[in-house]
Amino acid sequence: MKLSEPSRLQLTPDLNICRILNGMWQVSGGHGRINPKAAIESMFQYVDAGFTTWDLADHYGPAEDFIGEFRRQLIHTRGEAAVNNIQALTKWVPRPGKMTKQLVEENINISLKRMNVPCLDLIQFHWWEYRDKNYLDALKYMAELQSEGKIKHLALTNFDTEHLQIILNAGIKIVSNQVQFSLVDRRPLVNMVPFCQQHDIKLLTYGTLCGGLLSEKYLGKPEPRGYELTTVSLRKYKNMVDAWGGWQLFLELLSKLKQISDRHGVSIANVAVRYILDQPAVGGVIIGARLGISEHREDNDKIFSFKLDAEDHDGINSICRQSRDLYKIIGDCGDEYRR
C-alpha cells in the first residue's frame, strides 16, 4: 500500500506534506497507555504506507521524543537521506507573560534537541490569552530564529480570524493555522476560510472525525453515556455534538454518511474527511494515531480513492442546515479555549 499523488500538498516551496497528518495528541495521555517500542515500530509502518507527516507539540507527552528516536532509528537502519522523507510539525504553547529572545530560543532549542533535528520544519504557535499582547513579541522573536535557520516556517494553532489579521499586519509570515473543522463544527467557513484564501494560508484541521464518533461504530446506536466515552477525544467531541444539535440529529447525519459511503465503497470516516479536505483553504486533516494500539492506515488510504459529487454534498448539507449555529454559540475558531 502506498498513497497516491493527490495525497500530497506542496505547503511551501520547500515543504511537501501528506494531506492526512498523523496526530500525536493521542500519546499525551487519556487515550490508553502507549508502549514506546511499539509506537516507534508503528511509526515505520505509517511512513512506509505514505503517511509521512506528523502533527505534535511540546506538551503532547513524549511526542517530540518519539520523533527524535524515530529519526535516529531511521538513520541507523536506512541511512541519513531517509529522514528527508518525513515531516514533523510541532507546536509551542507557552504560558502568557513577558517574552524575551532568550526565553523563546531556549524553548525552540528544547524541541530541536528532543526531535533530533537541526531545524524545525514548521512550528505552530498557540497563545491562551489575547489580552496579553506578548504573543506578538513571541512571534517576532520566532521570526528572528527563522532567519537564523532554526525554524523553516511559522504557523499558528487555534487563532481566530481577527488575531490572525493582527499578526499579518505586524509583518509576520504565517503559512498555516490549525483549527477544529468537521461536519459538526463548520465555524471556519464563516470567516477563517475566506480570510485564508485571500492571504494564501492553509488550514490544518483536527476533530474532523469527532474523536471517532463519525464512524460506523455509532450508526443507529443509543446515545453513549459518560462511562462509554473512554477517551478524552470522545468526551470532548460528544460535548460538541450536544451543542451542535444533539444525538438524534447526529444519527441522521451518520445515516446519510452511510448511504454516501456505501455508494462509493468506502467508510463513513472516509466521507467525513473527504468533505473537509475538499473545503477551500484546507491543506490537510489531522487524524489521531494511537500508536501501537489501533491503526486505521488502510482505511485512511481510501480517502484519496473517490470524490464526492454534488448529490453527496447536498445530502450532507441538508442535515447540517438543521443544526444550531456553533459560530453564534461558541464564536470563531479557537474561541472555545478562551471563554
BELHULIN-V854264 format. One record per residue. N is the residue number from 1. PHI is phi in radians with two decimals (NA if undefined). D_FIRST is the distance of its C-alpha to the first C-alpha in Angstrom with 1 decimal. Layout:
n | phi | d_first
N | PHI | D_FIRST
N | PHI | D_FIRST
This chain:
n | phi | d_first
1 | NA | 0.0
2 | -2.50 | 3.8
3 | -1.12 | 6.8
4 | -1.41 | 9.4
5 | -0.99 | 12.9
6 | -1.07 | 14.7
7 | -1.33 | 13.0
8 | -1.83 | 15.3
9 | -2.38 | 19.1
10 | -1.46 | 21.8
11 | -1.13 | 23.8
12 | -2.41 | 26.4
13 | -0.97 | 26.9
14 | -2.04 | 25.8
15 | -2.46 | 23.1
16 | -1.84 | 19.8
17 | -2.10 | 17.8
18 | -1.37 | 14.8
19 | -1.30 | 16.3
20 | -1.86 | 14.9
21 | -1.64 | 16.8
22 | -1.44 | 16.6
23 | -1.44 | 20.2
24 | -1.83 | 22.1
25 | -1.00 | 25.2
26 | -1.18 | 24.1
27 | -1.67 | 25.0
28 | -1.50 | 28.5
29 | 1.96 | 30.0
30 | 1.57 | 30.4
31 | -2.20 | 26.9
32 | 1.82 | 27.3
33 | -1.20 | 27.9
34 | -1.80 | 25.2
35 | -1.53 | 25.0
36 | -0.97 | 24.6
37 | -1.12 | 23.2
38 | -1.14 | 20.5
39 | -1.12 | 19.9
40 | -1.13 | 19.3
41 | -1.04 | 17.0
42 | -1.16 | 14.9
43 | -1.10 | 15.1
44 | -1.05 | 13.4
45 | -1.16 | 10.4
46 | -1.06 | 10.4
47 | -1.14 | 10.9
48 | -1.11 | 8.3
49 | -1.48 | 5.7
50 | 1.84 | 8.1
51 | -1.53 | 10.7
52 | -1.71 | 13.4
53 | -1.96 | 16.5
54 | -2.04 | 18.8
55 | -1.89 | 21.8
56 | -2.55 | 24.6
57 | -2.80 | 28.4
58 | -1.11 | 31.3
59 | -1.86 | 32.2
60 | -1.54 | 28.9
61 | 0.91 | 30.1
62 | -1.56 | 28.3
63 | -0.98 | 25.5
64 | -1.13 | 26.8
65 | -1.14 | 27.5
66 | -1.06 | 23.9
67 | -1.07 | 22.8
68 | -1.05 | 25.5
69 | -1.20 | 24.6
70 | -1.07 | 20.9
71 | -1.08 | 22.1
72 | -1.06 | 24.5
73 | -1.19 | 22.1
74 | -1.10 | 19.6
75 | -1.11 | 22.6
76 | -1.13 | 23.9
77 | -1.64 | 20.9
78 | -2.24 | 19.4
79 | 1.71 | 22.3
80 | -1.01 | 23.9
81 | -1.16 | 21.7
82 | -1.08 | 18.5
83 | -1.25 | 20.0
84 | -1.23 | 20.3
85 | -1.64 | 16.6
86 | -2.05 | 17.2
87 | -2.19 | 19.6
88 | -2.12 | 21.8
89 | -1.81 | 24.0
90 | -1.74 | 26.8
91 | -2.34 | 30.0
92 | -2.09 | 33.7
93 | -2.20 | 35.7
94 | -1.40 | 39.3
95 | -1.29 | 42.3
96 | -1.01 | 44.5
97 | 2.55 | 47.5
98 | -1.07 | 48.8
99 | -1.90 | 46.2
100 | -2.12 | 47.1
101 | -1.03 | 45.3
102 | -1.10 | 45.5
103 | -1.10 | 44.0
104 | -1.09 | 41.1
105 | -1.14 | 40.5
106 | -1.05 | 40.7
107 | -1.24 | 38.0
108 | -1.12 | 35.7
109 | -1.10 | 36.4
110 | -1.08 | 35.4
111 | -1.14 | 31.9
112 | -1.02 | 31.7
113 | -1.20 | 32.7
114 | -1.09 | 30.5
115 | -1.53 | 27.4
116 | 1.04 | 28.4
117 | -2.24 | 28.2
118 | -1.40 | 31.0
119 | -2.68 | 30.4
120 | -1.35 | 28.8
121 | -0.98 | 26.1
122 | -2.82 | 27.5
123 | -2.09 | 29.8
124 | -1.79 | 30.3
125 | -1.58 | 33.9
126 | -2.12 | 35.3
127 | -2.41 | 39.0
128 | -1.39 | 40.7
129 | -2.31 | 44.0
130 | -1.11 | 44.7
131 | -1.14 | 48.5
132 | -1.57 | 47.9
133 | -1.34 | 47.5
134 | -1.12 | 46.5
135 | -1.07 | 42.9
136 | -1.18 | 43.9
137 | -1.12 | 45.2
138 | -1.02 | 42.0
139 | -1.18 | 40.0
140 | -1.15 | 42.5
141 | -1.19 | 42.3
142 | -1.13 | 38.5
143 | -1.12 | 39.0
144 | -1.14 | 41.3
145 | -1.15 | 38.7
146 | -1.12 | 36.3
147 | -1.18 | 38.8
148 | -1.54 | 39.3
149 | 1.63 | 35.6
150 | -1.59 | 34.5
151 | -2.36 | 32.5
152 | -1.41 | 30.5
153 | -2.45 | 30.5
154 | -1.78 | 32.4
155 | -2.52 | 31.1
156 | -2.25 | 32.4
157 | -2.30 | 31.6
158 | 1.03 | 33.5
159 | -1.58 | 36.1
160 | -1.46 | 37.9
161 | -1.15 | 38.7
162 | -1.02 | 42.3
163 | -1.42 | 41.5
164 | -1.11 | 38.6
165 | -1.10 | 41.4
166 | -1.05 | 43.7
167 | -1.15 | 41.2
168 | -1.13 | 40.7
169 | -1.11 | 44.4
170 | -1.41 | 44.8
171 | 1.49 | 43.0
172 | -1.71 | 39.8
173 | -1.46 | 36.5
174 | -2.03 | 33.8
175 | -1.76 | 30.3
176 | -2.74 | 28.9
177 | -2.34 | 30.1
178 | -1.64 | 28.2
179 | -2.45 | 29.5
180 | -1.33 | 29.0
181 | -2.73 | 27.8
182 | -2.70 | 26.8
183 | -1.08 | 28.1
184 | -1.47 | 30.8
185 | -1.89 | 31.6
186 | -1.86 | 32.0
187 | -0.98 | 34.7
188 | -0.99 | 32.9
189 | -1.16 | 33.7
190 | -1.23 | 37.4
191 | -2.15 | 37.9
192 | -1.13 | 34.9
193 | -1.05 | 32.7
194 | -1.04 | 35.7
195 | -1.13 | 36.7
196 | -1.18 | 33.4
197 | -1.07 | 33.1
198 | -1.15 | 36.5
199 | -1.94 | 35.8
200 | 0.97 | 32.3
201 | -2.00 | 30.9
202 | -1.66 | 27.4
203 | -1.77 | 26.9
204 | -1.87 | 24.3
205 | -1.89 | 24.5
206 | -2.23 | 24.5
207 | 1.23 | 25.6
208 | -1.16 | 23.6
209 | -1.83 | 22.7
210 | 0.90 | 26.2
211 | 1.19 | 25.1
212 | 1.90 | 23.3
213 | -1.16 | 26.2
214 | -1.44 | 24.4
215 | -2.76 | 22.5
216 | -1.05 | 23.3
217 | -1.00 | 24.9
218 | -1.85 | 28.0
219 | -1.08 | 28.3
220 | 1.19 | 32.0
221 | -1.64 | 32.6
222 | -1.06 | 35.8
223 | -1.02 | 36.0
224 | -1.19 | 34.6
225 | -1.59 | 37.4
226 | -0.88 | 37.4
227 | -1.22 | 36.7
228 | -1.48 | 33.6
229 | -1.58 | 32.1
230 | -1.51 | 30.8
231 | -2.21 | 29.2
232 | -1.13 | 30.9
233 | -1.13 | 28.3
234 | -1.06 | 29.2
235 | -1.16 | 32.9
236 | -1.08 | 32.6
237 | -1.44 | 30.9
238 | -1.12 | 33.0
239 | -1.07 | 35.9
240 | -1.16 | 34.4
241 | -1.06 | 34.0
242 | -1.05 | 37.7
243 | -1.19 | 38.8
244 | -1.23 | 36.9
245 | 3.05 | 38.3
246 | 1.60 | 38.0
247 | -1.19 | 36.1
248 | -1.12 | 37.4
249 | -1.17 | 36.2
250 | -1.11 | 32.8
251 | -1.13 | 32.5
252 | -1.13 | 33.4
253 | -1.10 | 30.6
254 | -1.05 | 28.1
255 | -1.10 | 29.5
256 | -1.14 | 29.1
257 | -1.11 | 25.4
258 | -1.14 | 24.9
259 | -1.03 | 26.5
260 | -1.19 | 24.3
261 | -1.14 | 21.0
262 | -1.11 | 22.1
263 | -1.13 | 22.9
264 | -1.69 | 19.4
265 | 1.24 | 17.6
266 | -2.28 | 16.1
267 | -1.71 | 17.5
268 | -1.00 | 20.7
269 | -1.05 | 18.9
270 | -1.02 | 16.7
271 | -1.15 | 20.0
272 | -1.08 | 21.8
273 | -1.27 | 19.4
274 | -1.01 | 19.2
275 | -1.02 | 23.0
276 | -1.28 | 23.5
277 | -1.02 | 21.0
278 | -1.43 | 23.1
279 | -1.31 | 26.3
280 | -1.01 | 28.2
281 | 1.33 | 27.9
282 | -1.35 | 24.8
283 | -1.60 | 22.5
284 | -2.84 | 20.0
285 | -2.04 | 19.8
286 | -1.61 | 19.8
287 | -2.03 | 18.2
288 | -1.00 | 19.7
289 | -1.98 | 17.7
290 | -1.50 | 19.7
291 | -0.97 | 18.5
292 | 1.39 | 18.8
293 | -1.92 | 20.2
294 | -2.50 | 17.8
295 | -2.16 | 14.1
296 | -2.31 | 12.7
297 | -1.08 | 9.3
298 | -1.12 | 7.8
299 | -1.18 | 11.0
300 | -1.10 | 11.1
301 | -1.03 | 8.1
302 | -1.31 | 10.6
303 | -0.98 | 13.2
304 | -1.71 | 12.6
305 | -1.72 | 12.6
306 | -2.62 | 16.3
307 | -2.30 | 19.6
308 | -1.44 | 22.6
309 | -1.78 | 25.8
310 | -1.06 | 29.5
311 | -1.10 | 30.0
312 | -1.07 | 27.2
313 | -1.08 | 28.7
314 | -1.09 | 32.2
315 | -1.09 | 31.4
316 | -1.14 | 29.9
317 | -1.14 | 32.7
318 | -1.12 | 35.3
319 | -1.32 | 34.5
320 | -1.11 | 34.2
321 | -1.16 | 37.6
322 | -1.46 | 39.2
323 | -1.45 | 38.2
324 | -1.30 | 40.4
325 | -1.53 | 40.2
326 | -1.17 | 38.5
327 | -1.11 | 39.6
328 | -1.26 | 43.2
329 | -1.40 | 42.7
330 | -1.83 | 40.7
331 | 1.98 | 41.0
332 | -1.28 | 38.6
333 | -0.94 | 35.3
334 | 1.46 | 35.9
335 | -1.13 | 39.3
336 | -1.12 | 38.4
337 | -1.62 | 38.4
338 | -2.32 | 41.9
339 | -1.71 | 44.0
